[in-house]
Amino acid sequence: MDSGCTNITICNDEHMHGLRHAEKELDMHTYVGSRVLDKEGFLGRFPPPVYHNEDGIANVLAMREMIAGGYCITMDTDADNAFIVHCDGNRKMQFVNCKGVYVLEQLGANVEPGAKETSAMYRRQLSNF
């Protein structure tokens, strides 16, 4: 979860469905360089299409797009240093701080930011969208 980025980018195509050529290419600039993303698809039931970043090293969920998509996101630092995304059916996804990056908590798994995560549990949690 990133509060500073503008677009959701997913590097793991197995988390996506309906991959296609993007209606509008994304000219992406980050601190590690620039690239153009020309593929998009859907992430679970998340309403708008998201960009596929096949050369990326992490799946990045843009907080602004999550909120625009109708998701409630809360954070109570008195309880935990984490963002909570409230999904349909009272399901919740918790993104905990790991070395300054908020990563999807995987029920106690030690998740390092920047790693391509392909576990079945991670795919199930992303399907909450």
C-alpha positions in Angstrom: 0.0 0.0 0.0 1.5 3.3 -1.0 0.0 6.7 0.0 2.2 8.6 -2.5 1.8 6.8 -5.8 -1.0 7.6 -8.3 -1.6 4.2 -10.0 -2.0 0.6 -8.9 0.7 -1.6 -10.6 0.7 -5.4 -10.3 3.8 -7.4 -11.3 2.3 -10.8 -10.8 0.0 -11.6 -13.7 -1.4 -14.6 -11.9 -3.2 -12.1 -9.6 -4.9 -10.5 -12.5 -7.6 -11.5 -15.0 -8.6 -9.9 -18.4 -5.1 -8.8 -19.3 -5.1 -6.7 -22.4 -3.4 -3.8 -24.1 -4.0 -0.7 -22.0 -6.6 1.9 -23.2 -4.1 4.5 -22.0 -0.4 3.8 -21.5 1.1 4.8 -18.2 4.4 6.7 -18.4 5.8 5.8 -15.0 8.7 7.6 -13.2 10.1 6.3 -10.0 13.3 6.8 -8.0 14.8 3.7 -9.8 14.0 4.8 -13.3 11.2 5.3 -15.9 9.2 2.9 -18.0 6.0 2.8 -20.0 3.3 0.3 -19.0 1.1 -0.8 -21.8 -0.9 -3.7 -20.3 -3.8 -3.6 -18.0 -6.2 -6.0 -16.4 -8.4 -6.5 -13.3 -7.4 -7.4 -9.8 -10.2 -9.5 -8.2 -13.4 -7.5 -8.1 -11.6 -4.1 -7.9 -13.7 -2.0 -10.3 -11.3 -0.1 -12.6 -8.5 -1.8 -14.5 -5.0 -1.7 -13.0 -1.6 -1.7 -14.8 0.5 -4.8 -15.3 4.2 -4.1 -14.6 5.8 -7.3 -15.8 9.3 -6.0 -14.9 8.3 -4.8 -11.5 9.5 -6.2 -8.2 6.4 -5.5 -6.1 2.7 -5.2 -6.4 1.8 -1.6 -5.5 -1.6 -0.6 -4.4 -2.2 3.2 -4.6 -4.2 4.4 -1.7 -5.8 7.1 -3.8 -7.2 4.5 -6.2 -8.4 2.3 -3.5 -10.4 5.1 -1.9 -11.7 6.2 -5.3 -12.8 2.6 -5.9 -15.0 2.8 -2.8 -12.8 1.1 -0.2 -12.6 2.4 3.3 -9.1 2.6 4.6 -8.3 3.2 8.3 -5.2 3.6 10.4 -5.0 3.7 14.2 -1.4 4.0 15.2 -2.3 3.6 18.9 -3.4 0.0 18.0 -0.9 -0.9 15.3 1.3 0.7 12.6 -0.8 -0.5 9.8 -3.4 0.4 7.2 -6.6 -1.6 7.2 -8.6 -2.0 4.0 -12.2 -2.8 4.6 -13.5 -5.1 1.9 -17.0 -6.6 1.2 -18.6 -8.9 3.7 -16.7 -7.4 6.7 -13.4 -8.9 5.4 -10.3 -6.8 6.1 -6.8 -6.7 4.7 -4.0 -5.4 6.9 -0.9 -3.7 5.5 1.8 -3.5 8.2 4.9 -1.4 8.2 8.0 -3.4 7.2 11.1 -1.3 7.0 9.1 1.8 6.0 6.9 0.1 3.4 3.3 -1.1 4.1 3.0 -4.7 3.0 0.1 -7.1 3.1 0.2 -9.0 6.4 0.2 -12.8 5.7 -0.9 -14.2 9.1 2.5 -13.9 10.7 4.6 -14.5 7.6 7.9 -12.5 7.4 7.3 -10.6 4.2 10.2 -8.4 2.9 9.1 -5.5 0.7 10.3 -5.6 -2.9 9.9 -9.4 -3.3 7.6 -11.0 -5.8 5.1 -12.8 -3.6 3.4 -15.8 -5.3 2.0 -17.8 -2.4 -1.5 -19.2 -2.5 -2.4 -17.3 0.7 -1.3 -14.0 -0.8 -3.5 -14.7 -3.9 -6.5 -15.5 -1.7 -6.0 -12.3 0.3 -5.8 -10.2 -2.9 -9.0 -11.9 -4.1 -10.8 -10.0 -1.3 -10.9 -7.0 -3.7 
